[in-house]
Amino acid sequence: MSLRPPRNRPQRTFAHRPRLRTRSLRTRLLVFVSATLVLVCATMALTTAVVQRAYLMGDLDGRVAAAASSSLGGAALHPENEDDLGFLNENGHATGMLAARLAEDGRIVTAEVVGQDAAPKSLTAAQIAALANIATDGSKHTRTVPDLGTYRLTAVESGGVRVLAGLPMDDVRHMIGGLVVAEAAVAVAGLFVAGCVCTVVIRRQLRPLGRVAATAAEVSRAPLDRGEVIGLTRVPARDTDPASEAGQVGAALNRMIDHVESSLTARRRTEERMRRFLADASHELRTPLASIAGYAELMNRGTDRIEPKLAWRRVSAESARMTGLVEDLLLLARLDEGRPLQSAEVDVAALVAEAVWDARAAGGEHDWQLELRLDESPLVRGDEARLHQVVAGLLSNARVHTPPGTTVVASVETGAGGCAIRIRDDGPGIPSDLLPQVFDRFTRADTSRARGGARGGGSGLGLAIAAAIASAHGGRIDVESEPGRTQFTIELPPAGAEPAPPDPVPGPSVQAGLPALCAARPPARG
């Protein structure tokens, strides 16, 4: 095996080769159109010249044949005299026509050429030599005769009489040459005009594409990676006509810019809500931890400062509060991950009735009512514990955030489309500015993190959890509110229905950070 090092082969470089594909579209189109026009014009000129030459040569050959026939007829008057060309003295012969008498062996005996307004002139020996070896078969030949030019010749024989006749080709050649020059001039002029027109047309037709490219370049220079991006430049409306390719590109670019703006706006809002949520969640976790730490510090300083049982009760209460918050966060995380809930047939009517009895026991100052409108079986398929959590949470909201004496009605309606649970009260209602974001995890009715007293509410996760549980069951939750009437509606599919894919829950996923906080009516329902 050879151990010689490989020879260094010079690398091929193509930088010196100009490539048309690197040029602009305008240049490539102009070059392509110009090359096509040149090819078409050259083909047309060549075709015209060939056809015209064939026509003129055919006409000349016809006249040559006629001249030979006329000469043969004149020579046949004196067949015994082989050097007689007297027929050339007759009128009707074209100027420059030459004629010759041939011997039996094909040798030219005598030859003359017709002059203009003069008697025929005999040919010289050199001129006669140029006419030699032409067969008397009537075929056409082209010969150059010294001092006379190029001739089209033919030789014929009849009754032992042999003659040769020819006509000059200069007129035909001059005509063909003039035709070629004229066609070339017309082609050059036409190409120049066509090139100018194509340049203007291509530039005008590509102008919308240039504006689209300029818009794209301007958008690419925008600081999309930081800050709020609004008011990005759009392609003008006149450049978004779907009937043209450039308009389709412009319309697509505008749609893409709209998506970019909406995505950036959504990301900015998500980041703002996430920061706000982190502050709220930190406060929610810090409050019980601070209480636990405070009571522990008091216990460390001695039992004379605080009664141990009271301290332990407060520590237990704050621990339970913090545990409930963490469990809510974990529940939202599991729902966001799409983990399946327990699935069994649930009697919604019985579930709502139990929740109403529990709420009546907890809030006797309210008027609790239960309505059942059961046209179909009130059975749904789902997690009974989670559905009970949703109904109990809504009833608790109505109890905590409405004044004593408020009437709260829990109704169950069934039909062919499924089951609907409605929780209605005649309390003060939810503020209109909060209603669109009532299930949004990142919206709080109470923008400050202070609680409004004993009835201030919970952590603000209740309605977010209710929306997530309803979505996980293939249903949905909605709210309608005005002063004196607030109604939450939970719609669930029947037990035998195919579960629909859950609707996306507003706000960022818990997997991306922390779950959203949800607000209902101030103070925040939780």
PyMOL commands that set and color helices and strands:
alter all, ss='L'
color gray80, all
select helices_A, chain A and resi 20-22+25-75+86-89+125-129+170-220+237-239+245-301+308-336+348-362+384-400+435-437+462-472+510-512
alter helices_A, ss='H'
color red, helices_A
select strands_A, chain A and resi 98-102+108-113+121-122+140-145+149-158+161-168+344-347+367-374+379-382+407-415+418-425+476-482+485-492
alter strands_A, ss='S'
color yellow, strands_A
deselect
rebuild
show_as cartoon
